[in-house]
């Protein structure tokens, strides 16, 4: 893995060729390369509403970027959740070729393919920079695309968000004992971890979380980052806001295309999609880092108590996660292979992290 970290960046042949075509078209007065192909519109279903900060707005931004890069030649038409089909059906529709594209996060497909959650966000997982290093230079992207290819899907990482909060709690968390019997809205691997410590994970639709907290159906909830959470009003029904987001230190987002759609695209159009995705990753990271402190200051002014989880609780959560990861890996060869790659990369990366960054 060390050799991957020292390899100089070189654009793929397809990207280099596309950039050359764009440059030549510009010299010729613009539009010459794009004019060689008829305009193409791809229907893109979304797992997130267009107005939801970052989770949805990054999907809208991706579509807008692609339109500019392609001079209107290649369009992703954003469709709200349930407009084309329920979000949970998009995976099967893309695989069958009945849907062109989808904006989602790989973790949504855990039940179909457990290993895909490793390309989304995992407990005590990589920070955004480390995740990017593994995806683009540590073999992560290749592993992800191999998994999707078996389902007739081509997927690209097209966005990232910064660490989530550990969540909103109606009571203080002072020790591991406070987690026992706690009814918390959480999904995915985080739910499995908390369950091992005696919590009672709840499945609650995002639109119902506020009401569930208000009427006592749940005692706590996690959702996203402060900039996103504050718009959902949780601060009015839960006093304590805990950090860090141990269950998702960063979250990756994807563009999925049916394999037949991807393979029918020219090299130039494939490169346009890759370039749009790359810039969307930049936008997600920068916007996420820039938006949190204002949200936190606003929440503090409204009486929210910002808290850090006690070291004892974090240690117990980490131990529980290690057990959960080992359990899944033992029963799923693909998950084990990908997790081994990620862990090996992180062990190598730690040398640089410990020496290169301030503690």
N, C-alpha and C positions, 0 to 999 in steps of 0.2 A: 504493500500500500504506500510505502514511503516514496517510491518512484513516481506515483501519480501526483504527489504533492509538489514535486520539483519540476514536473513537465511544463514547459512554456505553453502559454495559450496559443492555439492556432484554430481559426475558424474551420468548420467542416468544408469540404469541397463544394457542397451545395450552397452553403451560405456565401462562400467566397465568390462563386459563380453568380449568384443573385446580386450581390453587391456590385460586381463588375457590370452586370446588365443595367442596374439602376444608374450607375455612374455614366455609362455610355449613353443611356437615354437622356440624362440630364444635359450632357454635352450636345446632344442632337436637338435639344429643345424641349425634352421631357415627354413622357407618355409613350415613346416608341416601343419599349419593351412590353408595357402593359397592354398596348393595342393589339398585340399578337394573339391574345386570348380573349374569348368572350367573357363578360362579367359573370361571376358565379356567386350565388347566395346560399349559405349554409344555415339551416335552422339549428339554433343552439338552445336546448333546454337548460334551465338553471335550477340548482338545488337551493338557491338563496334568492330572496326578493331583491329587486334592483336597488331599492332604497336603503337596504341594510348596510351600514358603514363597513367598508372593506370586504366583508364576506360576499356581498352582492355587488357593491359598486366596482370592485376590481373586475368582475365579469363584464360589466358594462364598459369599463375602461379598455379592457382587452379588445372588445368589438370595435370601439372607436379608433384605437391605435391601428388595428389591422386595416380599417378603411382608409386611413391616411397613408399608411405604408404602401398599400396596393393601389393608391389613387382611385379607389372605388371598384377596382377589378375583382377583389375577393372580399366578401362581406359575411360576417357572423351576425345573424339576426337573433338578438337576445329575446328569449321567451321566459316570462315569469314562471315560478313553480306552479305546476298543475295546469298551465296554459296548454301545453301539448300533451302532458301525461303526468302522473304523480312522480316526484323526484326519484322514489325508490325503484321505479320501473325503467329509468333511463339506461342503466347498465345493460339490461337485457335487450332494450330497443337498439342501442348502439351496436351490440354484439350481433344482432340479427340484421343490421343494416337498414332498419326502418326509421332511424333518427340519425341525422348527419353528425351532430356534435352535442356536447354537454359541458357545462361549467359546474365543477363539483370539487370534492376533496377525496383522495383515495380511501381515507378512513371510512367513508360511507359504505364501502363495499366489503367490510370485514367479514360479514356472514357468507359472502360468496367466495372470498379469497382472503384468508386471515393475513397473509403476508403484505397485502396492500396497505394495511394500517401503518406499516413501517415507513411508508412514503407520505405520511400525513402528519403525525404528531404523536409521540409516545411518552409515557411517564418517565421523568428524569432523562429525557432524550436530549438531542443536540440543540444548541442555540442556533439562531438563524444563520450565522456565518459558517458554523461547523456543518450544519445541514447542507448548505449550498456546496461546500467543499466536497462532501461525500457524494451528493447527487451528480455534480458536474465533473469531478476529477477523481472520485473514489470508486467509480463503478456503479453507483446507485441508479442512475438514469438507465443504464443498460439493463440492469436486473429488473427494474420496473417495466420497461418496455417488453422484455421477454415474457413476463407474466401476463401482461395485457394481450400480447400477440396470440397467446393460446386461446383467447376469448374473441379473436377477430376485432380487437380494439387497438388503436394507436393513441397513446396518451403522452402529454407533455406537462411538466411542471410549469405553471404559469402565474404563480403568485405565492406570497408568504405573509403571515402575520406574526407579530412579536408575541412574547409570552402572555398567556392568559392569566387571569387572577385565579387563586385557589377557590374563590367563591364567596357568596353572600350567606351569612349565618345569622339566625335569630338569637343565638346564644354564643357565649365565648367558648373557644376550644383551648383548654389549658393542658390537656393530657390526652393520651391515646384512649383513656376510658371515656372521654367525652364523645368519641366517635361511635361507641356502641349504641345501637338502636337509633342512630341519627338517620332520619328520612331525608335523603338528599337527591335532588335531581342531577343526574350525571349519566353519561353514556360511555360506551366503549371500554377501553382497557382501564381507565380510571375507575369505572364502576366495579370492575373485578377486584381491583386493588382494595378499595374501600370495603367491599364486601368481606374480604379476608380479615379486616380489622373490626368487624361487627356492625358496620353501617348498613343501612337498608336502601340501596339505590332505587330511585323511582324513575319511571318513564313518563315524562311530561312534555307535551307539545310546547315548543317555544312560545306560542301565543297564549298559553295557559299558565306559564310559570308565575307571573305576577299574582294572579288570583290564587294559585296553589300556596304561595307563601303567605298571602294575606289571610286565608281561611285556615291555615295550619295543616293543610294536607301534607306539606313538606316543611322541614325545618331549615333547609339550606338548598342552595343551587349554585352550580357553576354555569357559566355561559361563554363569556369571551373576555376581551380586554376591557379596561376601564372606559375607553372612548366609545366602545360599543355598548357596554353594560349600562352606562349612565342614561342612555336614551330609552331604556326599557323600564326605568322607574323602580328598580329593585330597592333603591335607597329609601324608599318610602315605607317599606315593609320589612326590611332586614337592617339591623344596626351595624353589624360587624362585617367588614370586607377584608378577607384574608389573602395573603400572598406568601410565597411565590406560587405560580401556577405549575406545581410539580407534575400535574397530569399532562400538560401540554406546553413545554417551554417554547415551542414554535409550531406553526401549523402551515402545511403546504397545500396549495390548491392546484387544480389540474384542468386542462382542456382535453376532453376525450373526443376522438373522432372514430367513426366506423372505419375499419381497415380498408374497405373498398373505396370510401371517400378519400382517405389519405393517399392511397396508391394511385388514384386517378389524378391527383394534383401534379402539376409540373414541378420541377426542381425549384423554380423561382417562387412559386406559391408556397411550397413547403418552407422555404427559407423565410418568406414573409411572416408565416405563422410563428416560426422559431424566434424571429427578431421581436415580434410583438409580445411573445411570452417572456422573453428575456427582460424587456423593458417593464413589463407588468410585475415581474419579480422585484425589480428595483423600486417601483412605485409602492408596492406593498410594504417592503421593509422600511423605506424612508417615511412614508406616511404613518406607519404604525409607531415608529420611534418618536415622531414629532407630535403625535396626538395625545399621548398618555398623561403627561404632567398637567396639562390644562384640565383634563377630566378629573384627575385626582384632587387638584386644588378646589375644583367646583364641588366635588363630593364632600371634601372636608368642611367646606363652608356651610354645607347643608346638614352637618352633624354626624356624618358617617365616621366611624372609627376604623382607621386603617391599621390592620394588625399583621404581624408576621407569625406564621405557624411556629410553635415551639420546636427546638431542635429534636427533642424526643419524638415528636409526632412525625417530623420529616424522616427521621431515621427508620421509624416503623413502616412508613409508607414505602420507602426505598426497598426495605427488606421484603415487603409484601409484593412489590413489583418484580423483583428478581425471581421470586417464586412463581408468579403468574407467567412471566416470560419463559421460564424454564419449562413450565407445564405445557404452554402452547407449542413451543419448539419441539418438545418430545413427541407431540402428536401430529405435527405438520412439517414435512420435509422442506417445503418451499419457504415457510416462515423461518425455519432453522437456518437455511442457507443465507437468506437475506439478513437475518439478525446477526449471524456470525460475521458477515461482511461489514455491517455497520459497527459492531463492537470492536472488530479488529482495527478499523479506520480510527475509531475514537481513542483507542489505546495509543496508536501512533501519533494522533493529533495532540494528545495531552502533553507531549514533550514540548511542542511549539506553544501550546496554550499556557503552560506553566512558566515558560521562559519569556515568552513574547508579550504577555499581557500582565498588567498590574493586578494583584490579587484583590 
